[in-house]
Each structure stands twice: as C-alpha cells, then as structure tokens.
Amino acid sequence: MRTTAYTTDGAVGLVDWLKQPTPRHSIAIGANCGCDVSKLGRRVSDHLNLHRSRDRGHCRAFDAEEVRLLAGDPFWRQSVLAAAQHEAGDDFRCDFEAMTRGIAAIGGAVLSGETAIEATADLDNVFRVSLSHCERCCPESELVLDPAGFTQDGLAAVIAKRFTRWCEDRAKSRRLRIAEGALPTVLV
C-alpha cells in the first residue's frame, strides 16, 4: 500500500470513476450571496445515480476540499490530469484550477464550490448552476436558482432533472448534426 497525501480511504470510487468511458457531462455548482453548497453536490450526485442510465455512467461528487487534496497529491494529480489532457487543454493554471477543469473535462463529476463555475467556463461538457438570492452577482450559467424556499433535497432534484434534460437535448442535437451530415447534398 502506498502512502500519499490523498489517502486510499479518500479515493473510494475515484478509480472506478476514472475508468468509465467518456465523453460524459459534468455539473459545476457555484454559490453567491452566502448560499451553502457544501453538501449539495453529494445530494445531486446521489439523485443522478438513483436514476442513471447505462450510457450516462456513474456520477461522483467532488467538493472543493477533495479537489484541493487531489491537486496536492502528485500521483492523483498526474492520474486525473493525464486522463483529462485532451479534453481540458494544456494551458497554464494553478494546480487547484487545473484539477477542477480536469475532473470536469473527464465527465461524470458534480463539482461544488465557489470556483467550479469560473474554472470550467469554457468547457462544453459542463452544465453550470448558480445559486444566488439575486441575479446580479451570478456568473453565466445554464441554470440560476434562488435557494430560498427549497430544501437541499428539492434543490438536488431540480438540478438533477434539468441536467438530465440538458444532456438529452445535447445528445439529440448531436444525433441531428450527424444525420444531417450523412445526407447527400444536391446542387440545383
């Protein structure tokens, strides 16, 4: 057994998640105005895994603390970034932001934390959710929710449902583009 900063106990499910086929989509959840997302990512992931389909794979939640631990461990940092190298790009970023992008680029991740939305802003496979009591302070996102009036489980269900619909719409759009590209062009 090897000893690292990120222990094997913390890696439960990480190896299985890394082995899943790609491409897949991820969720980035950010909060403004003092909204708490500390446990929301896990609840969204649990909800998605209850209703997952075979082609979508298993989701895994990553909070900011786990991303920080992974980024600080050379073995896990190299493993995740190598798996995401093609999708995440090769630009220079701090280890934490590079790890956030790498995890999101691989897909099947539910990232929660203040920097998740900003770090993944240019990744096409990420569904971004902003929680805020006002729309003025929200970064560009696919979904903006005011958490007032929602329970954590209610928020998780809404996010999971909208994410599933977003993934289905993207799959339909992709199939349509492929089908249109396969049709012969007739010049008159």
N, C-alpha and C positions, 0 to 999 in steps of 0.2 A: 504494500500500500504506500502510495507516495504522499508526502505531506506538502500541502500548498496553503497559500493564504485563503483560498476559497476551498473549504473542506468538502470531502465527499458527501457529507450529510447535506450540504447546501446544493450539491449537484444532482440531487434526486430528480429524475426526469429530464435533466439537461441533455444527457447523451441521447436518449430516445428522441427528444425534440430535434436535436441536430441531425439525426439520421432520417428524418421524414423527407419525403420528396418535395421538391419545390417546382414551380413557383407557388407561393401562397401569399396571402394578405395578412397584414398586421393592423393592430389598433394602437394609437397613441392617445392617451388621455392626459390632458393638462387642466390646471385649475387656476383661477384668478379670484380676486375678491375674498380670499380666505376660505375657499371651498376645500374640503378634505378629500383627497383621492387615495389615501394610504391603503385602504382595503378594497377599493372599488375594482381595481384591476383583477384581483383574485376572484371576485364575485362575477365579473364579466366572463372571465376565462372558464369558471365553473359552469356558468349558464350555457356558454357556447359548447362546452364538452358534453353537456347533457343532451344536446340536440344536434350533434355533429353528424356530418355525412362522411362516407368513406373517402371521397375525393378531397375533402377540405382538411382532413387530418386533425390532430390533437393540438389544442391551444395551450400555451403556457404563459402564466403571468410573470412579469418582471417589474419589481418596484425599483426606485432609484437606489436604494441601499444594495440590492443584489447586483444591479448593473455596476455600481461602484466597486463591489467586491470582485466581480468578474474582470473588470478593467484593470484592477490592481494585481491580478494573478497572471503571470506570464504564460502559463500553459493554457488556461481558459481563454485569455485574450487572443492568443495566437490561433486557437482552435475555432473560435467564433468568427474572428476576422478572416481567416482562411476560407471558411465555409461561405462567407458573405462577400468575398473580394470582388467578384464580378458584378454583383447587384449594388453594392454600396459605393463603389467608386474608390479611387485611390488618392483623394485629396488629403491634405494635412489637417488634422483636427486633434484636439486633446483626446486622451485615452477614453475618458468617460463619454464624450460625444461620439467618438468612433465606435465604441461598443454599443451605444444606443442605436446608431444607424445600422450597424452590422446585424444586431438582433432583429431589428425591424425589417431589414432587407431580406433576411432569410425567410421570414414569414411565420405565421402561426403564433405570433407573440402579441401579448397585451401589455403594453408599456404604460406605466402610470408615473407621473412626476412632472414637475414644472418645465423641464427642458425637453420632454419627449416630443412635443409638437414642433418646436423650433428645430430640433436636431434632425427631424425626419421630413421637413417641409418640402424638399424636392424629390422625395421617393414616391413613385407612382403606386406602389402596392400598399400604402398606408392610409387607413381611414382615421382621420383626426377628429377628436372630440374635445370641445372646450366646455368646461363647467364654470359658470360665472353668474353673478347676480345682475350684471349689466352687460350689454353687448359692446360697449365702447372699448373695453380692455381685452377683447378676445382676439387672438391671432386667427388668421384664415383657417377655417376648419370645415369639414363636411357636415358636422353636427355641433350646434351650440345649445346647451341645456342650462336652465336655471335650476339648481338642485333643490330650491325651496319647494316644498310640497311633495317631494319624492322621498321614499325610503331608499336606503342603499340597494336593496334588492330590486326595487322598482326602477332605479337608475340603471342597474346592471341589465335588467330585462329590456329596457328601451334601447340601450346602446347595442346589446347583442342582436336585437331584432333589426335595427337599422343597418348594422354592419353586415348581417346576413343578406339583407336586401341589396346593399351596395355591391357585395361580392357577386350576387346573382346578376345584377344589371351589367357589371363589368364582363362577366362570362358571356352573357347574351350579346353584348356589343362586340366582343372579340370573335364569337362564332359568326356573327353577321359580316364582319370585315373579312374573315377568312372565306366565307361563302361568296361574297361579292367579288373577291379577288380571283376566285376559281371560275367565275362566269366568263365566257369568251366575249371579247369586245368586238362589236360590229361597227364598221365605219360606213357611213352612207354617203 
